[in-house]
């Protein structure tokens, strides 16, 4: 049975980007953090988006990104 996916915090994702920038391989970074190499490659693919979130001082402890709704009016009406 496969293990559950490990979610990385924003700070950990920024650390991944810096390690890859220093020349570490995806496999090595993945094994150091205990995640799959595919997850590291996804972080690298979304590098600019992640760095923008980090620079905007988004909560670094949050593990999952907040989704934007397609209909903001509906979201505001549903959230009480």
N, CA and C atoms as a LAMMPS dump frame, in Angstrom:
ITEM: TIMESTEP
0
ITEM: NUMBER OF ATOMS
240
ITEM: BOX BOUNDS ff ff ff
-5.0000000000000000e+02 5.0000000000000000e+02
-5.0000000000000000e+02 5.0000000000000000e+02
-5.0000000000000000e+02 5.0000000000000000e+02
ITEM: ATOMS id mol type element x y z
1 1 1 N 0.842 -1.177 0
2 1 2 C 0 0 0
3 1 3 C 0.887 1.238 0
4 2 1 N 0.518 2.215 -0.787
5 2 2 C 1.306 3.442 -0.903
6 2 3 C 1.14 4.29 0.353
7 3 1 N 2.2 5.011 0.684
8 3 2 C 2.122 5.89 1.843
9 3 3 C 1.38 7.165 1.463
10 4 1 N 0.905 7.881 2.482
11 4 2 C 0.191 9.125 2.218
12 4 3 C 1.161 10.177 1.728
13 5 1 N 0.659 11.065 0.901
14 5 2 C 1.488 12.128 0.347
15 5 3 C 1.858 13.108 1.453
16 6 1 N 3.091 13.522 1.447
17 6 2 C 3.567 14.498 2.42
18 6 3 C 3.47 15.882 1.787
19 7 1 N 2.754 16.786 2.434
20 7 2 C 2.628 18.15 1.948
21 7 3 C 3.746 18.987 2.538
22 8 1 N 4.397 19.765 1.701
23 8 2 C 5.474 20.636 2.146
24 8 3 C 4.923 22.03 2.413
25 9 1 N 5.459 22.686 3.451
26 9 2 C 5.06 24.059 3.733
27 9 3 C 5.661 24.969 2.673
28 10 1 N 5.201 26.202 2.653
29 10 2 C 5.72 27.176 1.695
30 10 3 C 7.217 27.383 1.91
31 11 1 N 7.641 27.438 3.164
32 11 2 C 9.066 27.61 3.465
33 11 3 C 9.884 26.431 2.944
34 12 1 N 9.343 25.216 3.086
35 12 2 C 10.047 24.035 2.583
36 12 3 C 10.121 24.053 1.058
37 13 1 N 9.06 24.52 0.408
38 13 2 C 9.078 24.597 -1.056
39 13 3 C 10.097 25.621 -1.55
40 14 1 N 10.233 26.737 -0.827
41 14 2 C 11.245 27.735 -1.19
42 14 3 C 12.637 27.148 -0.986
43 15 1 N 12.806 26.36 0.074
44 15 2 C 14.091 25.692 0.321
45 15 3 C 14.417 24.728 -0.82
46 16 1 N 13.416 24.01 -1.31
47 16 2 C 13.604 23.092 -2.436
48 16 3 C 14.096 23.858 -3.654
49 17 1 N 13.479 25.004 -3.928
50 17 2 C 13.872 25.809 -5.085
51 17 3 C 15.312 26.277 -4.95
52 18 1 N 15.706 26.692 -3.743
53 18 2 C 17.085 27.159 -3.562
54 18 3 C 18.084 26.009 -3.678
55 19 1 N 17.734 24.829 -3.165
56 19 2 C 18.632 23.675 -3.285
57 19 3 C 18.815 23.272 -4.745
58 20 1 N 17.73 23.306 -5.508
59 20 2 C 17.836 22.972 -6.928
60 20 3 C 18.663 24.022 -7.665
61 21 1 N 18.551 25.264 -7.233
62 21 2 C 19.341 26.336 -7.831
63 21 3 C 20.828 26.193 -7.541
64 22 1 N 21.155 25.57 -6.403
65 22 2 C 22.554 25.335 -6.039
66 22 3 C 23.146 24.141 -6.773
67 23 1 N 22.317 23.4 -7.497
68 23 2 C 22.828 22.298 -8.292
69 23 3 C 22.535 20.913 -7.752
70 24 1 N 21.745 20.813 -6.683
71 24 2 C 21.375 19.497 -6.163
72 24 3 C 20.386 18.837 -7.123
73 25 1 N 20.408 17.525 -7.191
74 25 2 C 19.504 16.808 -8.09
75 25 3 C 18.12 16.672 -7.454
76 26 1 N 17.12 16.469 -8.304
77 26 2 C 15.75 16.292 -7.819
78 26 3 C 15.648 15.073 -6.91
79 27 1 N 16.312 14.003 -7.294
80 27 2 C 16.252 12.78 -6.494
81 27 3 C 16.867 12.968 -5.114
82 28 1 N 17.973 13.693 -5.052
83 28 2 C 18.633 13.896 -3.759
84 28 3 C 17.778 14.771 -2.843
85 29 1 N 17.237 15.845 -3.389
86 29 2 C 16.379 16.73 -2.596
87 29 3 C 15.145 15.962 -2.124
88 30 1 N 14.575 15.154 -3.005
89 30 2 C 13.39 14.369 -2.655
90 30 3 C 13.691 13.387 -1.529
91 31 1 N 14.816 12.703 -1.609
92 31 2 C 15.147 11.739 -0.559
93 31 3 C 15.464 12.434 0.757
94 32 1 N 16.083 13.622 0.705
95 32 2 C 16.379 14.369 1.931
96 32 3 C 15.101 14.811 2.644
97 33 1 N 14.078 15.177 1.88
98 33 2 C 12.827 15.66 2.47
99 33 3 C 11.793 14.553 2.662
100 34 1 N 12.063 13.379 2.143
101 34 2 C 11.143 12.262 2.304
102 34 3 C 9.907 12.354 1.421
103 35 1 N 10.072 12.929 0.233
104 35 2 C 8.968 13.029 -0.727
105 35 3 C 9.416 12.416 -2.046
106 36 1 N 8.498 12.306 -2.986
107 36 2 C 8.833 11.753 -4.288
108 36 3 C 9.463 12.789 -5.207
109 37 1 N 10.209 12.305 -6.191
110 37 2 C 10.87 13.238 -7.113
111 37 3 C 9.866 13.969 -7.992
112 38 1 N 8.716 13.362 -8.217
113 38 2 C 7.68 14.013 -9.006
114 38 3 C 7.167 15.259 -8.294
115 39 1 N 7.059 15.189 -6.975
116 39 2 C 6.617 16.353 -6.21
117 39 3 C 7.65 17.476 -6.311
118 40 1 N 8.923 17.133 -6.287
119 40 2 C 9.992 18.129 -6.424
120 40 3 C 9.937 18.751 -7.817
121 41 1 N 9.695 17.938 -8.829
122 41 2 C 9.604 18.455 -10.194
123 41 3 C 8.394 19.379 -10.353
124 42 1 N 7.304 19.077 -9.66
125 42 2 C 6.129 19.95 -9.704
126 42 3 C 6.427 21.291 -9.054
127 43 1 N 7.19 21.27 -7.973
128 43 2 C 7.588 22.513 -7.31
129 43 3 C 8.455 23.334 -8.25
130 44 1 N 9.377 22.682 -8.927
131 44 2 C 10.254 23.38 -9.864
132 44 3 C 9.443 23.982 -11.016
133 45 1 N 8.43 23.269 -11.462
134 45 2 C 7.582 23.745 -12.552
135 45 3 C 6.801 24.995 -12.135
136 46 1 N 6.397 25.06 -10.846
137 46 2 C 5.624 26.19 -10.327
138 46 3 C 6.504 27.191 -9.582
139 47 1 N 7.786 27.219 -9.888
140 47 2 C 8.769 28.023 -9.156
141 47 3 C 8.358 29.486 -9.04
142 48 1 N 7.961 30.103 -10.122
143 48 2 C 7.635 31.535 -10.105
144 48 3 C 6.406 31.818 -9.241
145 49 1 N 5.418 30.957 -9.33
146 49 2 C 4.201 31.123 -8.532
147 49 3 C 4.507 30.99 -7.038
148 50 1 N 5.335 30.029 -6.681
149 50 2 C 5.698 29.804 -5.281
150 50 3 C 6.508 30.975 -4.745
151 51 1 N 7.454 31.47 -5.537
152 51 2 C 8.272 32.6 -5.09
153 51 3 C 7.427 33.864 -4.952
154 52 1 N 6.435 34.052 -5.815
155 52 2 C 5.537 35.202 -5.69
156 52 3 C 4.759 35.135 -4.378
157 53 1 N 4.255 33.94 -4.03
158 53 2 C 3.541 33.764 -2.763
159 53 3 C 4.457 34.081 -1.589
160 54 1 N 5.692 33.619 -1.659
161 54 2 C 6.645 33.83 -0.574
162 54 3 C 6.964 35.313 -0.414
163 55 1 N 7.134 36.015 -1.532
164 55 2 C 7.455 37.441 -1.485
165 55 3 C 6.273 38.282 -1.015
166 56 1 N 5.056 37.789 -1.209
167 56 2 C 3.863 38.502 -0.752
168 56 3 C 3.57 38.225 0.718
169 57 1 N 4.476 37.538 1.399
170 57 2 C 4.353 37.222 2.825
171 57 3 C 3.118 36.386 3.137
172 58 1 N 2.828 35.433 2.27
173 58 2 C 1.754 34.492 2.545
174 58 3 C 2.221 33.614 3.699
175 59 1 N 1.301 33.132 4.507
176 59 2 C 1.635 32.308 5.663
177 59 3 C 2.535 31.144 5.249
178 60 1 N 3.769 31.134 5.738
179 60 2 C 4.743 30.117 5.37
180 60 3 C 4.487 28.764 5.985
181 61 1 N 3.63 28.711 6.991
182 61 2 C 3.332 27.448 7.656
183 61 3 C 2.208 26.678 6.978
184 62 1 N 1.466 27.339 6.087
185 62 2 C 0.362 26.643 5.443
186 62 3 C 0.919 25.613 4.472
187 63 1 N 0.285 24.468 4.463
188 63 2 C 0.786 23.383 3.631
189 63 3 C 0.078 23.304 2.291
190 64 1 N -1.178 23.661 2.261
191 64 2 C -1.928 23.586 1.011
192 64 3 C -2.263 24.99 0.539
193 65 1 N -2.075 25.255 -0.75
194 65 2 C -2.437 26.586 -1.257
195 65 3 C -3.951 26.781 -1.238
196 66 1 N -4.368 27.98 -0.988
197 66 2 C -5.793 28.292 -0.999
198 66 3 C -6.253 28.447 -2.441
199 67 1 N -7.383 27.866 -2.745
200 67 2 C -7.913 27.932 -4.106
201 67 3 C -8.757 29.184 -4.285
202 68 1 N -8.649 29.746 -5.448
203 68 2 C -9.491 30.876 -5.819
204 68 3 C -10.74 30.325 -6.496
205 69 1 N -11.875 30.869 -6.16
206 69 2 C -13.132 30.427 -6.739
207 69 3 C -13.328 31.041 -8.121
208 70 1 N -14.046 30.326 -8.974
209 70 2 C -14.381 30.862 -10.289
210 70 3 C -15.444 31.951 -10.171
211 71 1 N -16.22 31.877 -9.111
212 71 2 C -17.297 32.844 -8.894
213 71 3 C -17.133 33.464 -7.5
214 72 1 N -16.437 34.597 -7.388
215 72 2 C -16.195 35.184 -6.067
216 72 3 C -17.477 35.613 -5.347
217 73 1 N -18.506 36.012 -6.087
218 73 2 C -19.764 36.407 -5.461
219 73 3 C -20.393 35.225 -4.734
220 74 1 N -20.396 34.069 -5.369
221 74 2 C -20.951 32.873 -4.755
222 74 3 C -20.165 32.501 -3.503
223 75 1 N -18.85 32.629 -3.548
224 75 2 C -18.014 32.307 -2.394
225 75 3 C -18.334 33.211 -1.211
226 76 1 N -18.518 34.497 -1.466
227 76 2 C -18.821 35.417 -0.367
228 76 3 C -20.209 35.158 0.202
229 77 1 N -21.145 34.733 -0.628
230 77 2 C -22.485 34.433 -0.14
231 77 3 C -22.514 33.145 0.674
232 78 1 N -21.687 32.175 0.325
233 78 2 C -21.669 30.902 1.035
234 78 3 C -20.923 30.978 2.356
235 79 1 N -19.904 31.812 2.436
236 79 2 C -19.117 31.934 3.66
237 79 3 C -19.826 32.904 4.587
238 80 1 N -20.172 32.427 5.752
239 80 2 C -20.907 33.269 6.706
240 80 3 C -19.989 33.666 7.822
